[in-house]
Structure formats: structure tokens, C-alpha cells
Amino acid sequence: MDATLDGDVVHVAGPARERFFDNRGYGSPDGDALDLAPVEAAHLLFRGDIDRVDGMDFRSFLTTTDCTLDFLVYKDLRDRGFYLSPARWRDDTGGADFVVYPRGDGPWDGEVEYQMRVVGERERIDADSLEETLAVVDEESEITYLGVDTPDVTGSSDTDLPTEVGGALLADRVVLWNPPSELYRQAFYGRPLDGRDADGPIQCSLLEGAYLAERGVVRVDANHAGIVDRGREVEGDRFDRRLAVYRALRERDVVPKTGFKFGSDFRTYADVDSADDLGHSEFLVRVVEAGHEFAPRDLALDVRLAHGVRKTMVFALVDGSEVEWLSLSRLTP
């Protein structure tokens, strides 16, 4: 078959359509002929299904077109039994590089399993563009697949709260001297000062204190603004972002607690009946500002850690008072 490279399209003369598209899902038909993206032509050269493209063998063609990362992912998914198309052959792909079809289906069936984006481990990923499944190719050409989703961040942990609970701002926390026991036992705010006596004083984080003061539950000499100012002193702008996420979680009836031991901002509980009988926390939440750029290495680390403690990794993207939610998980196609 006559295969020629024209810009970034490889033209293969007929009957290429019947052989490569109709039977195996390669390319975009042009009558009996076929247009291939460079990554598809590279794969056919690698397999020996076509011998040359403008006189170039697989090695020369891959060097000329430099589609190495795409080729590694394309080959891996083909080896796993998937048909897939470069996004250029479809109109509904957003920022994806490939459209992957369910096993047994192809471009002629219309069903899509994954819209996939290929990145190298040293690239940066804009948080606002995280929509497609990620195929991260590391420096040793191993591929990690990460699924991206919009999680259901809602719970049933709503509790009636008292008002005018007296306390004090001490260093980087708020201590409530005589709080009603339900503030900790049912609403799961703070932590008993001695670690055991839930009927005694409780210590709250600055986030908890600021949120409770904002709602009129807690009264301290420093007032709400003073607690927020202290938070900004110790954390800078990060405090405002975390407070926005804390507020959003509580308003969704989800209980956020510190995620420090897991290397995140929060761990969350969707259904708290009693602090004495907690279930398993569902999410680890990392707070970032809208427009944040992720390193794939950091994403892989967060997802691996969350999976290891049986939780889902969620990123809260903060733009002022608005919060968007994204979850990432390890995926095996």
C-alpha cells in the first residue's frame, strides 16, 4: 500500500479503509483510502502492517514525527484490547488526545469508555482543565492511568447548634471553656482538652473557631474578624481558601476534620451521628486555588496515599467564595 506523509496526516491508498478501519478501527476513511494520525501510522509500522511511509521505517518515522508519548499510550491500550481514535477524528473530545471505546466496540459504534489525555511526568496540568482520564507516562515509559470525576460531596451531619458559647483565642486555636456536650458529641466540633472528657473544655482549630464565630455559635474577645486575622498570620492566603472549603463542606452537611496525618487539608465524614461512634472517613481533601498547576508526580502521590487508606482523593478548587470539586482515582483500563 502507498503511504505518504502530508503535514501531520498519513494518507494510505485503497483498499486501506476495509483493511484498517472497517476491521480494526484505525484512521478516518476517505473513500476506499484512509487518513491516519501519525500515532496510528507509527503503530501500524511497528506491527509491520505497513512497511514504509515516504520511505521511512518505524524508527525513522517515530523520530521524524516525535509522537513517542502518544505512541506508548496508544500501543498499551491496543495491547489491552481496546480500539481507540486520536481525538482529531472526533468533534466531541474537549482537551482529550484519544477517545477510547469499550472493549469489543470501535469508532463505528458510537459508545465511548474514556476520553483520555496524555501527559509526561514533568508536565504541568492546569487544575481548571482537569476533565479527561489522564495517562501519565513516566521517565521509564511506564503508564499510570488516573480517572477524573466530579464527586458527590454531600452528607447528613446537620445538627442544631447553640449560641453565645464563650471561649478564648489562644495561639493558633480557640478554646471553649464550658461548651454544651452536643457541640462535640453530635456536631463533632473540636476535641476535648484532656482528650477524654467530652463534657469539659474543647479546643477548636482556627477554621472551626472562625466558622462557629461567623454563625454566632462562639463568642470570643477577638471576635470572628480576630480569629480570621490570626489564621492569616499563621497561614497567609491559604487560610481564606481553607475556610471557604470548610464552610462549603459544613453547608453540605459534611464534617471536615484535619487531614494532617494523611498529608491533606481535610478528611471528611458524611454521616456523623456521634463522635463516640464514628464511621470511616470517605474523602481526603486538598485545597488549591483555581488555576493551580499540578505536577503529575504530586497527583500520583495523593491518589496512591488516599487509596492506601481506603479513601477517595478530592481536590477543592477555590475561586473567592466559590468551590468546585474534583476527585481522582487510580484506574486500570
N, C-alpha and C positions, 0 to 999 in steps of 0.2 A: 504494500500500500504506500502511496505517495504522501508523506507527512512533511509539511512546511511550516516554519515559524514566521508569523506575520505580526510584529509588535509583541503583544502578550497573549496571542491566540495561536494554537497549533491547528492547522487545517489538515484533515485526513480525508482522502478521496473515498468515494463509494467503492464497495458496499460497507463502509465503516459503521454506518448507523445500525445496520442489522447485527453486525458482529459485536460492537462495543456498547451501544446504547440500549437497543431492544433487549439484549440478553444479559447485560452486566451493568447498566446504569451509568456509563461514562459519558460526559460531554453534553453538548447541546446540538440536536440534529439540524442539518442544513440539507434538506432533500435526502438523498442517499448518502451524502457525505456527513462529516461530523466536525464540530469545533470543540477543541479541548483546551481547558486551562493548563498552564504549564505543569501544575502538580499532578494532573491526571495523565498528561503525556509522560512525565517522569516515571509514574507508577507503571505504565504500560511498557516503557523502555526497560525498567527494572525487571519486569516479569518476562521480557523477551517477546511480548505480543506485537510490538513494532520494533523494527531493527534500528532505524535512524530517523532523526528529524533534521532536515537540511544537512545531512552528512554527519550529525552529532550522535554519538552513542550516549548511554545513560550518564556516564561520568562527565562527558563534555557538556551535555545538556544541563545537568544539575549545576555545574559550575557557571554556565552562562546565565541561567535564569535565577539562580540563588533562591530557590524555594525550599530550602532544606527543612526548616521547622514545619512548614505545611506538609511537606512530603512525609516526615516522620509520623505526624499525627494521622495523615491520610492512610498511610500503609498500616499503621497499628489498628485503625478502625476497620479497614478492609480485612485484615487478618482475623479480627474478632467476628467477622461475618456480617458486617454492616455495608450496605450501599450508602454512599454519601455524594453530595454535589457541592462544588465550590459555590459560594453564595452569589457569585456573579451571574449564575444561570437562573436565579430566582429574584422576585421583586419584594419579598416579604421577610427579609433577613436582618434588618437593622444593622448592628455592628458585627454580625457574625462573619466568620470566614468559611464555615461549612454548614450545610444542612444535612443532618444525619437521619436516615429513615429507619423505622422499626425493622428488626430482622425479618427477612422474607419479603419486605416491601422495597420499592425503589421510587425514582422520580415520577414514574407513571401512575403511582397510587394516590399521591396527594397527602398522605399521612406523614407527620414529622415527629421524630423521637427527641432530637436535640437540635438546638441552634448553637453552634459551637464557635468559640473564639480561641485562636491560638496565640499564646504569648511565651516568650522566653523568660527564664527565671530572673533576668536582670532588667526586664522592662518594668515600667511603672503603669499602674492601672488606675484610672480616674474613678473614684467611688460613684460618681453620678452616671457612669457608663456601664456599671456592672449589671448586666441583664442576662447575657448568654452564659451557657455552660462554658467553663474555662478548661482548656487543655494546656497545662503548663509544662513546657519542655525544659528540663534542667541541663546543666552543663555536660552531663554524661548521656544525654539523649533519652533519659527515662521520662515518662509522661505521667503526670498526676492530673486526674480529672476532678474538677470541683463544680458541684451543682449549685446554682444560684436560684433563690426563691424569695418570695415575699411572705414572711411568717405571719401567723395569726397571733398577734400579741394582745391577748385578752385573757381575763381571769374572772374569778368570782369572790375576790377577797375584800369586798366592800364592807366597812364597819362604821357604825356611828361613833363619832369622836367627841370627847369632852371639850370644854373651852377653858381658857384662862388657867392653864396648868403652869405653875410657877417653876422657873428654872434659872440657870446661870450659864453664861458663855465662858468656858474655861479652856484656854489654849485653843486646840482645834476640835473641840466637841462641845455639846450642850448637855448639861446635867440637869435632870428633872428630879427634884428632891422628894416630892410626895405625889407622884402621878397615880391616877386610878389604874388598877391592875390590868384592866382590859386594853390599855394602850399598848402594853407589851404582849399580853397573853392572846388577845384576839386580833389586834391590828398589826402586831409584830413590828412595832417601832422600838428602836433602841436595843439595849442589852442591860440586864441587871448589873448594878455597880459591883456587886460581890460575885457575880457570875451564877448565883443560885436563887437568891431571894427576889422573885418577881414582884413581891408586894412592897419592896423597898425602892430606893432611888434607881433610876435608869439613866444610862449615858447614851446620847444620840450622836450620830455623825453630824457634821455641819449641814450636809444635804437634808437629813431628816429634820434637823432643827429649823432650817430655813423654810422647808415646806410646811412644817407644822405651825411656825410663826405666821407664815403667809395666810394660812387658813384660820388663824385666830385660836388655834388649839393651845399653843405655847406662848407664855409671856415671860420675856427676859428683859433685863435693863437695857441690853444692847438693841433690842427690837429686831424686826426682820431685816432691816437695812444693815444693821450692825453685823448680823450673822453672815449676810452675803458679802459684806466688805471683808470680813475675816476670811471667808472662803477664797475671795480673790487674792488676798495677801498670800495665802499658802499655796494656791494653785494657779493663779492668773486667770486668763480667759477660759481655761479648761473647766473651771468651777461652774461658770454660767452654762456651758454646754451640758455638763453632767446634771446640773439642776433641771434643765429643760427636759432631759430624758427621764430623770427621776419623777418629775411632775407628770409627764406623759404616761409613764408606767402606772403610777398610782391612780391616775384618772381612768385607766383601762382596767382597774381593779386587779392589778398585778403587784405583788410585793417585791420590791427590789432590795437586796442586801449586798454588802460589799462583795466584789469578786476578786479581792486582792490575792487570796490563796490560789486562785486559778489564773492569775495574771491578766484579769479583765477588770472592767469597771464595776459590773454588777453580776450577780447570779439572781435568778428570779423564781418566784413561786406564784403559780396561777391560782391555786385554791388553798388558802390558809384558813383552817377552822380554829386551830390553836397552835401557839408557838411551842407548846409542850409535845405536840404530835405532828411534826412537820412531815410532809411528803418529800419526794425527791425534787430538787430544783430542775427546771426544764431548760432554761437558756443561760448561756453566758453572753453578756452584752458588752461590746466595746463601743465607746462613744468617739465619733470623729466628726469633724466639721464637713459640711457639704463642699465638694470639690477636693477633698483629701485624695492624695495619690497613694495607693497601696503598693508595696513591694510584694510580688508573688511569694517570696520566702516567708513574709510575715503572715500572709493568708494561710499558707500551708501549716505554719506553726500553730496558729489559733485553731484551725479546724481539727488538726491532729489532737491538740490538747482537749478540746471540747468532746471529741469522740471518745477519748480515753477515759473521761469521767462521765460518760453517758449523758451528754448534754448536746444541744444544738448551738452553734456559734451564730450570734446575731450581731449585726453592725447597725448602730443608730446614727443616721446621718442628720446632723443638726444644721439648720439654716434659721438663725434667730430663734423664734419660739416654735418653729415647725420641725417635726421629726419624721423621717422616713426610715423604714425598717428593711433590712436585707439579711437573709440567712445564707450561709454557705455550708456545704457538707461534702465529704469525700464521696466520690462516685466511681463505680466500676461498671462501665458500659457492657 
